Amino acid sequence: MAWDVEGTKRRILEGAVAEFAAHGPAGTTVDRIAKRAQVNRERVYNYFGDKSKLFSAVIRSELDKLAAAVPLTITRTADVGEFAGRTFDYQRAHPDLARLVLWEGLSDTGSVPDEIARTELYTDKAEAMAAAQQAGLLDDTLDPAHLVFLVIALSSYWSAAPHIARMLSGSDVQDSAEAARRRAAVVHAAQQIAAPRTTPTA
């Protein structure tokens, strides 16, 4: 019987997402990942290299999924708010992503192993923002890269700091009504930040 290489890689990545999100790179072991994926630990090393390379592969894989699920196309000002809302929805459905990004930030040394390739994910969004600014759809007083970062932060921090959100709101994201209120706030705030400035009439 042929070995299902792609299926094995998928199980390893899925197991690594759960372990890294829960324990971070330092607290995760290859043995636990292999056990969760139901493979020999040597398969992990053979397919992904060491633990650091596996963590990078996990982050890239999860961010690629987000980019594919929530593309940024701006044809009207409201699209920025909708992008923020869809990002919020994705983060709510995939809370491990925010934890992975936070773990990576805690161990940041000034660069990540695949930084050039990863940067492209954000450059594309910044270019979309810049084009919309030039078209008069968005506030052009903000650096487009800063605008992207602000919208991502608005959308993602609910999942990154659920305890703070819970303390402020009195409920958690499992409350569908509260989740809807949070999403509405994210959409509104993103649109307010991105909206083109109007010149007051005399």
Contacts in CASP RR format, 6 or more apart in sequence:
PFRMAT RR
TARGET T0000
AUTHOR 0000-0000-0000
METHOD contacts of the structure
MODEL  1
MAWDVEGTKRRILEGAVAEFAAHGPAGTTVDRIAKRAQVNRERVYNYFGD
KSKLFSAVIRSELDKLAAAVPLTITRTADVGEFAGRTFDYQRAHPDLARL
VLWEGLSDTGSVPDEIARTELYTDKAEAMAAAQQAGLLDDTLDPAHLVFL
VIALSSYWSAAPHIARMLSGSDVQDSAEAARRRAAVVHAAQQIAAPRTTP
TA
5 47 0 8 1.000
8 37 0 8 1.000
8 39 0 8 1.000
8 43 0 8 1.000
8 47 0 8 1.000
9 47 0 8 1.000
9 48 0 8 1.000
11 37 0 8 1.000
11 38 0 8 1.000
11 39 0 8 1.000
12 33 0 8 1.000
12 34 0 8 1.000
12 37 0 8 1.000
12 39 0 8 1.000
12 43 0 8 1.000
12 44 0 8 1.000
12 47 0 8 1.000
12 48 0 8 1.000
12 54 0 8 1.000
13 57 0 8 1.000
13 58 0 8 1.000
13 61 0 8 1.000
14 36 0 8 1.000
14 37 0 8 1.000
15 33 0 8 1.000
15 36 0 8 1.000
15 37 0 8 1.000
16 28 0 8 1.000
16 33 0 8 1.000
16 37 0 8 1.000
16 54 0 8 1.000
16 55 0 8 1.000
16 57 0 8 1.000
16 58 0 8 1.000
17 58 0 8 1.000
17 62 0 8 1.000
17 96 0 8 1.000
17 100 0 8 1.000
18 36 0 8 1.000
18 96 0 8 1.000
19 28 0 8 1.000
19 29 0 8 1.000
19 32 0 8 1.000
19 33 0 8 1.000
19 36 0 8 1.000
20 28 0 8 1.000
20 55 0 8 1.000
20 58 0 8 1.000
20 100 0 8 1.000
20 103 0 8 1.000
21 96 0 8 1.000
21 99 0 8 1.000
21 100 0 8 1.000
21 103 0 8 1.000
22 28 0 8 1.000
22 99 0 8 1.000
24 103 0 8 1.000
25 51 0 8 1.000
25 52 0 8 1.000
25 55 0 8 1.000
25 103 0 8 1.000
25 104 0 8 1.000
25 107 0 8 1.000
26 107 0 8 1.000
28 51 0 8 1.000
28 55 0 8 1.000
29 51 0 8 1.000
30 41 0 8 1.000
30 44 0 8 1.000
30 45 0 8 1.000
30 51 0 8 1.000
30 54 0 8 1.000
31 41 0 8 1.000
33 41 0 8 1.000
33 44 0 8 1.000
33 54 0 8 1.000
34 40 0 8 1.000
34 41 0 8 1.000
34 43 0 8 1.000
34 44 0 8 1.000
37 44 0 8 1.000
44 54 0 8 1.000
48 54 0 8 1.000
48 57 0 8 1.000
52 113 0 8 1.000
53 113 0 8 1.000
55 104 0 8 1.000
56 112 0 8 1.000
56 113 0 8 1.000
56 114 0 8 1.000
58 100 0 8 1.000
59 100 0 8 1.000
59 101 0 8 1.000
59 104 0 8 1.000
59 112 0 8 1.000
59 118 0 8 1.000
60 114 0 8 1.000
60 117 0 8 1.000
60 118 0 8 1.000
62 94 0 8 1.000
62 96 0 8 1.000
62 97 0 8 1.000
62 100 0 8 1.000
63 97 0 8 1.000
63 118 0 8 1.000
63 121 0 8 1.000
64 121 0 8 1.000
65 94 0 8 1.000
66 87 0 8 1.000
66 90 0 8 1.000
66 94 0 8 1.000
66 97 0 8 1.000
67 121 0 8 1.000
69 86 0 8 1.000
69 90 0 8 1.000
70 83 0 8 1.000
70 86 0 8 1.000
70 87 0 8 1.000
70 90 0 8 1.000
72 79 0 8 1.000
72 83 0 8 1.000
72 124 0 8 1.000
72 125 0 8 1.000
72 128 0 8 1.000
72 129 0 8 1.000
73 79 0 8 1.000
73 128 0 8 1.000
74 80 0 8 1.000
74 83 0 8 1.000
74 128 0 8 1.000
74 129 0 8 1.000
74 131 0 8 1.000
74 132 0 8 1.000
74 137 0 8 1.000
74 138 0 8 1.000
75 137 0 8 1.000
76 137 0 8 1.000
77 137 0 8 1.000
77 138 0 8 1.000
77 191 0 8 1.000
77 194 0 8 1.000
77 195 0 8 1.000
77 196 0 8 1.000
78 191 0 8 1.000
79 132 0 8 1.000
80 129 0 8 1.000
80 132 0 8 1.000
80 138 0 8 1.000
80 147 0 8 1.000
80 151 0 8 1.000
80 190 0 8 1.000
80 191 0 8 1.000
80 193 0 8 1.000
80 194 0 8 1.000
81 151 0 8 1.000
81 186 0 8 1.000
81 187 0 8 1.000
81 188 0 8 1.000
81 190 0 8 1.000
81 191 0 8 1.000
81 194 0 8 1.000
82 187 0 8 1.000
83 151 0 8 1.000
83 190 0 8 1.000
84 151 0 8 1.000
84 154 0 8 1.000
84 155 0 8 1.000
84 186 0 8 1.000
84 187 0 8 1.000
84 189 0 8 1.000
84 190 0 8 1.000
85 155 0 8 1.000
85 183 0 8 1.000
85 186 0 8 1.000
85 187 0 8 1.000
85 190 0 8 1.000
87 151 0 8 1.000
87 152 0 8 1.000
87 155 0 8 1.000
87 156 0 8 1.000
88 155 0 8 1.000
88 156 0 8 1.000
88 158 0 8 1.000
88 182 0 8 1.000
88 183 0 8 1.000
88 186 0 8 1.000
88 187 0 8 1.000
89 183 0 8 1.000
90 97 0 8 1.000
91 97 0 8 1.000
91 98 0 8 1.000
91 155 0 8 1.000
91 156 0 8 1.000
91 158 0 8 1.000
91 159 0 8 1.000
92 158 0 8 1.000
92 159 0 8 1.000
92 173 0 8 1.000
92 179 0 8 1.000
95 159 0 8 1.000
95 162 0 8 1.000
97 159 0 8 1.000
98 156 0 8 1.000
98 157 0 8 1.000
98 159 0 8 1.000
98 160 0 8 1.000
99 160 0 8 1.000
101 156 0 8 1.000
101 160 0 8 1.000
102 160 0 8 1.000
104 112 0 8 1.000
112 118 0 8 1.000
122 145 0 8 1.000
122 148 0 8 1.000
125 148 0 8 1.000
126 144 0 8 1.000
126 145 0 8 1.000
126 147 0 8 1.000
126 148 0 8 1.000
127 144 0 8 1.000
129 138 0 8 1.000
129 144 0 8 1.000
129 145 0 8 1.000
129 147 0 8 1.000
129 148 0 8 1.000
129 194 0 8 1.000
130 144 0 8 1.000
132 138 0 8 1.000
133 139 0 8 1.000
133 140 0 8 1.000
133 142 0 8 1.000
133 144 0 8 1.000
134 140 0 8 1.000
136 196 0 8 1.000
137 196 0 8 1.000
138 147 0 8 1.000
138 194 0 8 1.000
138 195 0 8 1.000
138 196 0 8 1.000
139 147 0 8 1.000
139 193 0 8 1.000
139 194 0 8 1.000
139 195 0 8 1.000
139 196 0 8 1.000
139 197 0 8 1.000
140 196 0 8 1.000
141 197 0 8 1.000
142 150 0 8 1.000
142 193 0 8 1.000
142 194 0 8 1.000
147 193 0 8 1.000
147 194 0 8 1.000
150 190 0 8 1.000
150 193 0 8 1.000
151 190 0 8 1.000
151 193 0 8 1.000
151 194 0 8 1.000
154 186 0 8 1.000
154 189 0 8 1.000
154 190 0 8 1.000
154 193 0 8 1.000
155 186 0 8 1.000
155 190 0 8 1.000
158 165 0 8 1.000
158 173 0 8 1.000
158 182 0 8 1.000
158 186 0 8 1.000
159 173 0 8 1.000
162 172 0 8 1.000
162 173 0 8 1.000
165 172 0 8 1.000
165 173 0 8 1.000
165 182 0 8 1.000
166 172 0 8 1.000
169 178 0 8 1.000
169 181 0 8 1.000
169 182 0 8 1.000
170 178 0 8 1.000
171 178 0 8 1.000
172 178 0 8 1.000
173 179 0 8 1.000
173 182 0 8 1.000
END
